[in-house]
């Protein structure tokens, strides 16, 4: 069909035909004539392109209110309620220019992940050191928070669009994306700083603006012991921080405005319940549960509920608006002996709560939050108050051994919202044996939903919504070695980022410069590799590694890995990964923050 005949077709038919084209083809049609240029600028064209080529394909994209039955609310309402989807995108109300730009960016990002580079035919598995780097950062931004203080944590808060005047005297005006980043520095006292970084999704930042410090918070005499952000799930609070003072512990809740201000909501005790341990007398015949709790760390924000945990066995769910509270606690390994079991993640799953620790994972039933008196909340409650229904025991449990890092995410969006989603767990085991082999691995597990959930008779006991134990589905070969940053992040679309230690086998007990006769050999490739950017990376350098597990971005049954960049100083201390836009932020021991755009 010629273009002349195509233009004789009604406009709605042309829009329908465009819905079958890929994003690059739509852009090609735009360049043919003025009429098709106008049609391809209609919002409906890009709504269809986003839904068919991004949303239904399961490609990474920022969280939206699509099929959520709610829209984002901002301003004063964001502090007092109605802000469950603050920071989420509303596709229906989004300007056409923004939707087109985000759809094109998501399509290009997915194209990078889908790229399948050839490997050597003798290779038995994909290695981060063998594959050409297709996701090499397209740009990076660095700035120093404090030259004398290490960065101990760094997180993406959220991003939003803003109109900027650039160039001399505002000669250039355009919409750009503002990214809010949270950094935590720990010197004598702890300091939280919120930064705003302006970026463009098309990567055309010819004169990028410097990061702007928006706000800073440092309670005098306090040390931060943990924090969590509410950007992954709908929440009315954006930030929860646990602070240890000399005489008490507390958790502070904040809203983070679009201008980067920290707006306090409330302060709650970090030791919500303190029970008196039975003295052993005949009068003390009751079950003295819950036991005396240790200071809690905030783990997850969901709606108006804060999940906080200690590093032993207790998790507390507290509704900071209503005062409702529930305790989740598993049994001790040996009677009367509580072992250290560092909390890693708390997941609000389908009709249940998954608590992930360094030595165990426990699935608890969805609890009922019960209100208690104010005196019980900060002092010693009546042990009988929670002995029956206030303390919940796990309905399923499993242990991988001692893990170095775990990341848990649900599968992608599903139309069947009444059914539980499969949970995916990326696990890196830990070993204290220095003589074990240099080879190491990261394992991907699936916690499958029980298909029989909801089919029980009235007389049957409720079934756990997930089938234990988790099933291993994939494995990634890595190396063992010391790391300052042991975190790993798994995305919903099946991509993952972690820091890989250097190869210990690449050098002996002494530094390489102790062997002058071997330096030339090392420079020829024995102890180094030449990256696609022409930079020589030593094999003993730590590396930022990305993996693509089988899924929407990897149609094969093999895991693909890529080395993104290397760090000869081996001083990375924290990182965060935003899969939705392909962005990584790193903090190091020198007080510098780095943002990488894949």
Secondary structure, 3 states (H helix, E strand, C coil): CCHHHHHCCCHHHHHHHHCCCCHHHHHHHHCCCHHHHHHCCCHHHHHHHHHHHHHCCCCCCCCECCCCCCCCCCCCHHHHCCCCCCCCECCCCCCHHHHHHHHHHHHHHHHHHHCCCCCCCCCCCCCCCCCCCCCCCCEEEEEECCCCCCEEEEEEEEEEEEEEEECHHHCEEEEEEEEEEEEEEECCCEEEEEEEEEECCCCCCCCCCCCEEEEEECCCCCEEEEEEECCCCCECCCEEEEEECCCCEEEEEEEECCCCCEEEEEEEECCCCCCCCCCCCCCCCCCCCCCCCCCCEEEEEEECEEEEECCCCEEEEEECCCCEEEEEECCCCECCECCCCCEEEEEEECCEEEEEECCCEEEEECCCCEECCHHHHHCCCCHHHHHCCCEECEEEEECCCCEEEEEEEECCCCCCCCCCCCEEEEEEECCCCCCCCCEEEEEEEEECECCCCCCCCCCCCCCCCECCCCEEEEEEEEECCCCCCCCEEECCCCEEEEEECCCHHHCCCCCHHHCHHHHHHHHHHHCEEECCCCCEEECCCEEEEEEECCECCECCCCCEEEEEEEECCCCEEEEEEECCCCEEEEEECCCEEEEEEC
